[in-house]
Amino acid sequence: MLAHGAAKARRKRADLLAVNAVGTDRGFGDVPNAVVVLDADGAEVARAHGTKQEVGEALVELIAARLTASD
């Protein structure tokens, strides 16, 4: 999963890319989730886990911090 995500981040030159494993008991529906956030070079910059709400909040905080740092 991480190798595929890193290749995609480099190919797309995404500022950030959140990748997660999905399956019967993770990633879909009302189950705990975990993501790894990669930068444009495919390097890991953060991890978040918990409910979808908690993961979403962590992603928003990461994005906000990066936007503030670039000002």
ROLO-735073 format. One line per field, with one value per residue: x, y, z of N, C-alpha, C in turn; residue in one letter; chain. Coordinates in nm, 3 decimals. Layout:
BEGIN
n_east c(X  ...)
n_north c(Y  ...)
n_up c(Z  ...)
ca_east c(X  ...)
ca_north c(Y  ...)
ca_up c(Z  ...)
c_east c(X  ...)
c_north c(Y  ...)
c_up c(Z  ...)
res c(A  ...)
chain c(A  ...)
end
This chain:
BEGIN
n_east c(0.082  0.188  0.406  0.275  0.118  0.321  0.443  0.230  0.193  0.436  0.411  0.180  0.251  0.135  0.059  -0.004  -0.093  -0.325  -0.319  -0.473  -0.542  -0.792  -1.073  -1.276  -1.312  -1.204  -1.163  -1.399  -1.738  -1.867  -1.621  -1.309  -1.043  -0.730  -0.474  -0.195  -0.003  0.144  0.402  0.480  0.709  0.674  0.733  0.670  0.475  0.295  0.075  -0.251  -0.517  -0.824  -1.169  -1.361  -1.423  -1.224  -0.991  -1.037  -1.033  -0.767  -0.639  -0.729  -0.609  -0.337  -0.319  -0.391  -0.179  0.036  -0.037  -0.029  0.241  0.352  0.299)
n_north c(-0.118  0.131  0.164  0.173  0.403  0.596  0.597  0.694  0.949  1.073  1.057  1.208  1.441  1.541  1.764  1.663  1.330  1.111  0.783  0.466  0.140  -0.077  -0.290  -0.569  -0.526  -0.277  0.066  0.098  0.193  0.206  0.183  0.176  0.377  0.420  0.625  0.703  0.981  1.115  1.307  1.509  1.386  1.131  1.070  0.983  1.193  1.216  1.036  0.913  0.795  0.636  0.716  0.800  1.069  1.158  1.104  1.270  1.522  1.529  1.535  1.783  1.952  1.904  1.999  2.269  2.353  2.328  2.514  2.750  2.755  2.807  3.070)
n_up c(0.000  0.086  -0.090  -0.337  -0.295  -0.256  -0.508  -0.659  -0.544  -0.620  -0.899  -0.951  -0.833  -0.604  -0.341  -0.089  -0.004  0.114  0.217  0.258  0.386  0.268  0.322  0.419  0.697  0.745  0.663  0.508  0.562  0.900  1.064  1.246  1.115  0.944  0.826  0.618  0.550  0.268  0.107  -0.189  -0.277  -0.206  0.050  0.390  0.592  0.797  1.021  1.089  1.293  1.391  1.441  1.147  1.166  1.348  1.200  0.980  1.108  1.193  0.944  0.846  1.035  0.977  0.712  0.752  0.918  0.743  0.549  0.700  0.767  0.522  0.472)
ca_east c(0.000  0.272  0.484  0.182  0.084  0.437  0.458  0.121  0.223  0.542  0.358  0.080  0.309  0.036  0.117  -0.025  -0.178  -0.358  -0.342  -0.519  -0.579  -0.937  -1.111  -1.402  -1.324  -1.134  -1.169  -1.534  -1.844  -1.847  -1.514  -1.191  -0.966  -0.593  -0.416  -0.058  -0.001  0.269  0.421  0.498  0.822  0.636  0.782  0.567  0.480  0.205  -0.018  -0.369  -0.605  -0.941  -1.293  -1.349  -1.423  -1.092  -0.894  -1.065  -0.984  -0.621  -0.601  -0.753  -0.504  -0.212  -0.327  -0.389  -0.043  0.121  -0.072  0.020  0.387  0.395  0.270)
ca_north c(0.000  0.252  0.176  0.218  0.542  0.681  0.611  0.780  1.086  1.125  1.068  1.316  1.559  1.588  1.824  1.560  1.220  1.021  0.645  0.375  0.004  -0.100  -0.430  -0.600  -0.472  -0.150  0.163  0.118  0.188  0.264  0.109  0.261  0.398  0.467  0.675  0.753  1.096  1.124  1.433  1.496  1.297  0.998  1.051  0.990  1.315  1.204  0.923  0.942  0.678  0.654  0.724  0.882  1.207  1.187  1.107  1.393  1.636  1.525  1.581  1.928  2.016  1.894  2.091  2.405  2.380  2.345  2.642  2.856  2.755  2.859  3.214)
ca_up c(0.000  0.092  -0.213  -0.441  -0.263  -0.280  -0.653  -0.706  -0.500  -0.707  -1.036  -0.957  -0.769  -0.507  -0.221  0.012  -0.045  0.225  0.170  0.363  0.346  0.275  0.319  0.484  0.832  0.761  0.554  0.457  0.663  1.032  1.131  1.263  0.994  0.963  0.701  0.615  0.461  0.194  0.035  -0.333  -0.302  -0.160  0.188  0.494  0.672  0.913  1.033  1.170  1.306  1.476  1.365  1.028  1.216  1.404  1.090  0.906  1.186  1.187  0.810  0.839  1.115  0.902  0.598  0.807  0.966  0.625  0.487  0.788  0.758  0.391  0.464)
c_east c(0.087  0.353  0.397  0.146  0.199  0.459  0.351  0.147  0.330  0.489  0.265  0.135  0.209  0.108  0.111  -0.116  -0.200  -0.389  -0.386  -0.552  -0.730  -0.963  -1.241  -1.419  -1.245  -1.149  -1.307  -1.634  -1.803  -1.746  -1.396  -1.110  -0.825  -0.540  -0.270  -0.059  0.139  0.279  0.448  0.616  0.792  0.683  0.667  0.585  0.389  0.129  -0.135  -0.453  -0.717  -1.067  -1.270  -1.346  -1.284  -0.985  -0.913  -1.013  -0.832  -0.571  -0.619  -0.645  -0.370  -0.210  -0.318  -0.249  0.050  0.090  -0.019  0.172  0.435  0.367  0.391)
c_north c(0.126  0.271  0.227  0.365  0.636  0.702  0.704  0.925  1.149  1.149  1.188  1.448  1.624  1.652  1.725  1.453  1.131  0.884  0.560  0.239  -0.009  -0.249  -0.448  -0.531  -0.343  -0.063  0.192  0.112  0.250  0.181  0.205  0.267  0.441  0.510  0.711  0.866  1.107  1.260  1.405  1.406  1.154  0.968  1.065  1.117  1.308  1.073  0.968  0.814  0.711  0.649  0.808  1.031  1.245  1.194  1.234  1.516  1.643  1.574  1.731  2.003  2.015  1.994  2.236  2.444  2.405  2.476  2.759  2.868  2.816  3.008  3.297)
c_up c(0.000  -0.034  -0.327  -0.419  -0.291  -0.429  -0.710  -0.667  -0.590  -0.848  -1.050  -0.903  -0.674  -0.389  -0.106  -0.046  0.076  0.168  0.288  0.303  0.360  0.265  0.393  0.618  0.853  0.637  0.500  0.571  0.794  1.111  1.151  1.134  1.033  0.829  0.725  0.513  0.401  0.127  -0.113  -0.371  -0.260  -0.020  0.287  0.576  0.794  0.906  1.117  1.178  1.403  1.392  1.240  1.066  1.268  1.295  1.008  0.977  1.182  1.050  0.795  0.917  1.041  0.787  0.646  0.852  0.848  0.554  0.569  0.776  0.626  0.376  0.496)
res c(M  L  A  H  G  A  A  K  A  R  R  K  R  A  D  L  L  A  V  N  A  V  G  T  D  R  G  F  G  D  V  P  N  A  V  V  V  L  D  A  D  G  A  E  V  A  R  A  H  G  T  K  Q  E  V  G  E  A  L  V  E  L  I  A  A  R  L  T  A  S  D)
chain c(A  A  A  A  A  A  A  A  A  A  A  A  A  A  A  A  A  A  A  A  A  A  A  A  A  A  A  A  A  A  A  A  A  A  A  A  A  A  A  A  A  A  A  A  A  A  A  A  A  A  A  A  A  A  A  A  A  A  A  A  A  A  A  A  A  A  A  A  A  A  A)
end
